[in-house]
Amino acid sequence: MSRQWTRADLIAQLRSEIVGYFGAASDFDERVAKKFKLGRNDVRCLDLLGRRGSMTAGQLSDVSGLSTGAVTFLLDRLEDAGMVRRRRDTDDRRRVWVEVVPAAYKRLLHAQQPIMDEMKEVTQRFKAEELAIVRDFMREAKEVFQRQIAGTPRCPPRPRRDGTRPHRDR
């Protein structure tokens, strides 16, 4: 017997799955950090540097949401662990760039590889159109978090793919 879920049921289930996803991802990040004998923020900043490239400590503070003081101590730990290096800017000697040591980032990616492999398998079970819907949902969900962090006003709802107006459940 097939069950027809109501919109409210699906929204409640989706909320539950999102919370579960965040928890599982957080637990995995904790495991990776312990493997490297680092804190979660250390690994998070290492990942930011690896994906975004070299940046100043101030830029890393901005993108990570950590204070400049916390980033300074974090970078000291990562530098002592051989994970990052600092280099003076050739044009402005006051500016210091931080870059991830390629071998260290490679080790981080290797630790994350099982997740990437299994997630690739998960995506193979969905049609391209379904993946596009999930991608769009995740993008808009990310933007909600970014607006909340920045304290910017809520944007009006985007129209659905079929051109109809979104339904607002309370």
C-alpha positions in Angstrom: 0.0 0.0 0.0 1.4 3.4 -1.1 1.3 6.3 1.3 0.6 9.8 -0.1 2.6 12.3 2.0 1.0 15.7 2.7 3.1 18.8 2.0 3.4 19.4 5.7 4.6 15.8 6.2 7.2 16.2 3.6 8.4 19.5 5.0 8.7 18.0 8.5 10.6 15.0 7.0 12.9 17.3 5.1 13.7 19.4 8.2 14.5 16.2 10.0 16.8 15.0 7.3 18.6 18.3 7.0 19.3 18.3 10.8 20.5 14.7 10.5 22.7 15.6 7.6 24.3 18.5 9.4 24.9 16.3 12.5 26.4 13.5 10.4 28.6 16.0 8.5 29.7 17.6 11.7 30.6 14.2 13.2 32.6 13.3 10.2 34.5 16.6 10.3 35.2 15.9 14.0 36.7 12.5 13.0 38.9 14.0 10.3 40.1 16.7 12.7 41.0 14.1 15.3 42.8 12.1 12.7 45.1 15.1 12.0 45.3 15.9 15.7 43.8 19.3 15.0 40.7 21.2 16.0 37.6 21.4 13.7 38.2 25.1 13.0 41.8 24.2 12.0 40.6 21.7 9.5 37.8 24.0 8.3 40.3 26.8 7.6 42.7 24.4 6.0 39.9 23.3 3.7 39.0 27.0 2.9 42.6 27.7 2.0 42.8 24.6 -0.2 39.6 25.4 -2.1 39.9 29.2 -2.3 43.7 29.6 -2.5 46.1 31.9 -0.7 44.7 34.6 1.4 45.7 36.9 4.2 44.8 36.1 7.8 42.3 38.9 7.7 40.6 37.4 4.6 40.6 34.0 6.3 39.0 35.6 9.4 36.3 37.1 7.2 35.4 33.9 5.3 35.6 31.7 8.3 33.8 33.9 10.7 36.6 33.6 13.3 38.1 36.6 15.0 41.5 37.7 13.8 43.1 36.7 17.1 41.6 33.2 16.8 42.9 32.9 13.2 46.4 34.0 14.3 46.6 31.2 16.9 45.0 28.7 14.4 47.6 29.6 11.8 50.4 29.2 14.3 49.1 25.6 15.0 48.7 24.8 11.3 52.2 26.2 10.5 53.7 24.2 13.4 52.0 21.1 12.0 53.4 21.7 8.6 50.0 22.3 7.0 50.3 26.0 6.0 53.0 28.4 5.3 53.1 32.2 5.5 54.9 34.3 2.9 55.4 38.1 2.7 53.8 40.0 -0.1 56.4 41.1 -2.6 54.6 44.4 -3.2 53.6 45.2 0.4 56.0 43.7 3.0 53.4 44.4 5.7 51.0 41.9 4.1 51.4 38.2 4.8 49.8 35.6 2.6 48.8 32.2 4.0 48.8 29.2 1.7 48.2 25.5 2.3 51.1 23.2 1.9 50.0 21.0 -1.1 51.0 17.7 0.5 48.9 18.6 3.6 45.8 19.4 1.5 46.3 16.2 -0.4 46.2 14.3 2.9 43.0 16.1 3.9 41.4 15.3 0.6 42.5 11.7 1.0 40.8 11.5 4.4 37.6 12.9 2.8 37.8 10.6 -0.3 35.5 7.8 1.1 32.7 10.4 1.6 33.3 11.7 -1.9 33.2 8.2 -3.4 30.1 7.2 -1.6 28.3 10.5 -2.4 29.1 9.9 -6.1 27.4 6.6 -5.9 24.4 8.2 -4.3 24.1 10.8 -7.1 24.1 8.0 -9.7 20.7 6.8 -8.3 19.0 10.1 -9.3 18.0 11.5 -12.7 19.7 14.7 -13.9 16.4 16.7 -13.4 16.2 15.4 -9.8 19.8 16.4 -9.1 19.1 19.9 -10.5 16.2 20.3 -8.0 18.4 19.2 -5.1 21.1 21.5 -6.3 18.7 24.4 -6.5 17.3 23.6 -3.1 20.7 23.4 -1.5 21.8 26.7 -3.1 18.8 28.5 -1.8 19.1 26.9 1.6 22.8 28.1 1.7 21.7 31.6 0.7 19.2 31.6 3.7 22.1 30.9 6.1 24.3 33.5 4.4 21.6 36.2 4.7 21.1 35.3 8.4 24.8 35.5 9.1 25.1 38.8 7.2 21.9 40.2 8.8 20.4 41.1 5.4 16.7 41.2 4.7 14.9 38.2 3.3 14.5 38.1 -0.5 11.1 37.6 -2.1 10.4 34.0 -3.0 11.7 32.9 -6.4 9.2 31.6 -8.8 9.0 27.8 -9.3 10.5 26.2 -12.4 7.0 25.9 -13.8 6.4 29.6 -13.3 3.8 29.3 -10.5 4.2 31.1 -7.2 5.6 29.2 -4.3 3.1 28.0 -1.6 3.9 29.4 1.8 3.4 26.9 4.7 3.5 28.3 8.2 
